[in-house]
Amino acid sequence: MPVELDPAQRRDEVHALLKLIASSANDAVAIWERNAGSVPSLDEAKVDGRCASNTDLLRAVRLLEGASYQLCSTLSPTFLTLHTSTPVEAACLRVAVEAKIPGILADHPNGLHVTEIAKRIGLPSAKLSRILRILSVKHCFREGRFHLTTSHATNSLQRFGRAMTALRLGAVHELYPIGSLPANTTWCDVGGGMGGMLLPIAQTHPHIQLTLQDQPHVLEEAKDHFEQHCPTALRENRISFVPVDFLKGSPVPDQDFYYMRMIVHDWPDPACVQILTNIRKVMKPSSRLLIPHSTRNVEEYVLIDSVAEITDTGAGLPGAIDAPKPLPRNYGAGGIRPFIMDLNMMVLNNSRERSLGDIISLGNRAGLEFVKFWDCVEMSIVELKAT
Ligand SMILES: C[S@@+](CC[C@H](N)C(=O)[O-])C[C@H]1O[C@@H](n2cnc3c(N)ncnc32)[C@H](O)[C@@H]1O
């Protein structure tokens, strides 16, 4: 059974990982300097026979990679680490999710032997153990008897809905000054799914009048979700569930705020212009449309084309995207998620993540003008109003 660490032990473990990272990196530096004269450059192929196959270097790098990955997995929200899995890991995750292994392990806190799991799901245990091993080194499960450390299992619609609600990027209630909005401000989430973003607003800002709009079957899920997590919002009529087909019709009119997370990236340009036009039609002059862009959490990723682009919008965020040296300006692998999401969108929907400039230009085609860029690191918000 996995030993539950207390907070002080967890902190100690993080510090131990940091020490391992520092010592293994220092060892690797020393080995390079001793054997090849200097640390290699990022750009060169590291095939130097005196060093690249040096077993001490391989040991140091194995430790460095393991400790770095474990540290990131410990400190990062799960939805981030899942985003950066390789195709093989993704295939393994799919097996685990489709066979509902997290659900099976959730009922067995002491873990289950792989042969027992295999028996329950009707897969050959020799193959299953190879699959679970991959996931355990990536900290999805804990090996020994397999234990759960990450869970998602249900039918695919619920699974998608839950993943979206778990995606806390673009947590607009924390980033946008909702608390200071006047009582009875109206806020409509267009294509809001199960209410991943409206739920925290309902829980923390009872003075806001909310409307959740999506396809009818999704709204049924959303009502259950609210019933479970914020029944008072339902009892106090602080939230309405109104079906919409945003390609064909407009959301409810005259809202103070329209909010639309992870919608624009699902659609090609003409459909986006249609959706934005449908919203524009019902906006009053003071209405604002907020399009979050995430990154890590998960919203619409704003691909930053360049620092100049941000500066040109007048948003006043000089240097906001420049990573400290020696990282590349785009944060290297630390900035990969928007680009992975971009390819996901290409493969799944023939669509794409868009840069800030792209979003503004789509808005302009729909009669909307840029107001402000809210830099929220991995998730950012573009604020637009009717022209
Ligand atoms: C990627 S999810 C985003 C959900 C939510 N905005 C969030 O960020 O958690 C896309 C949502 O768009 C909804 N959707 C897709 N086509 C739609 C349409 N034609 N009209 C209304 N909603 C639609 C889906 O049901 C789904 O909830």
The ligand as a Gaussian input file, in Angstrom:
#p B3LYP/6-31G(d) Opt

LIG

0 1
 C      -13.828000      21.798000     -25.789000
 S      -15.403000      21.848000     -25.010000
 C      -15.274000      23.307000     -24.026000
 C      -16.207000      23.296000     -22.856000
 C      -16.058000      24.512000     -21.906000
 N      -16.108000      25.751000     -22.623000
 C      -14.782000      24.415000     -21.117000
 O      -13.838000      25.130000     -21.421000
 O      -14.728000      23.593000     -20.176000
 C      -16.435000      22.356000     -26.361000
 C      -17.900000      22.525000     -26.001000
 O      -18.590000      23.035000     -27.142000
 C      -19.867000      22.430000     -27.174000
 N      -20.408000      22.535000     -28.540000
 C      -19.937000      21.920000     -29.655000
 N      -20.684000      22.272000     -30.719000
 C      -21.650000      23.121000     -30.260000
 C      -22.705000      23.829000     -30.890000
 N      -22.918000      23.753000     -32.218000
 N      -23.495000      24.620000     -30.130000
 C      -23.269000      24.724000     -28.780000
 N      -22.260000      24.079000     -28.124000
 C      -21.478000      23.269000     -28.863000
 C      -19.583000      21.013000     -26.746000
 O      -20.777000      20.362000     -26.327000
 C      -18.580000      21.212000     -25.628000
 O      -19.199000      21.359000     -24.383000

